């Protein structure tokens, strides 16, 4: 009986559980830009009955450890070698190596969107020790037929995607195949790898870049109109201490352009105007009073790439990814101005559009939650919604910084389903799929 393992002889499942986060991939990318980027060699193999490693795959990647899965970023060349070590000649037709990538939806077979294959050897008898180098240039884009029209269109390669209980998965792998011929079972060695596209956040306005570089105070929409998108004013109605009815006007400004890199803060400004000073005090002195969230929208199905497509419970899945904090910077009897930030987690996947599987992000303002204020709308009502783009890197030459005062802890939203590792119990179907699907 043959078994597959890696060079450290640890179970392959355990290694797949180490699939790196986007933050790790990004950090590895930045550290290795000027040095050799693909320096870590990974070794996986098939063992024979006597423990002989007869089929071996070696590949170099950006991963910091050989025991972890290989990591590649857009523009990388996947290179390595395949080795065989046989104690006797065996009937074989060919040895091939391939790069495969595909999407899998619960209850459906995988749909490949990338297949690059090379023949390393052809013949009739394979024997002794042999070694063949290989290399693949990953394309930036692939051409795919649109689900509805069947017309071909180009899409950037999406990132790898694997979360517990997810309705969809994106899987990248290297497959070595020894073809045995008619009526004989081919033997396959499969290694999954992480892939990250390179997407660049929008360049902040010239004034904001200057402010960041000089570590000076942030300018609002009046002083830096190009640096903000001011959303329509919103009327807020509610009661103070469940007795006095009040109405306030709230205006949210979001840093423009609406494109931000993982690991950076989104600058925000909230202006609240009203006649009731007590209501203004209640809403602006509570750190949790303004309920602004970052939410991820996963759309699947034939209209996933359509921004105005129909969203149903079986093709649209929303997850909360973070919350904003605000602090008062300007007070008056009828007007309060608050600055705020929403930290983008380093572990978030970037925004991307791909047939049948698209990830979008939205800022959503919910009813205020300050103690002493009761909003007339249900607490889960979305009052304002604005789409933002999450990228993998900052724009060249740009920088960001946090302005949050000391002691302002950012809301920590933890979703344990957002593991990038191997799926656990409840999805054994995909374990077999990922290991056995060499195609």
Helices and strands as residue ranges (DSSP letters): E 3-6, H 12-16, H 22-31, E 40-47, E 53-61, E 70-73, E 77-91, E 94-105, E 111-122, E 125-137, E 141-145, E 152-156, E 168-179, E 187-196, H 206-214, G 225-227, E 228-230, E 234-240, E 244-255, E 259-261, E 265-274, H 277-285, E 291-301, E 316-323, E 325-331, E 335-343, E 356-366, E 373-375, E 382-391, H 428-436
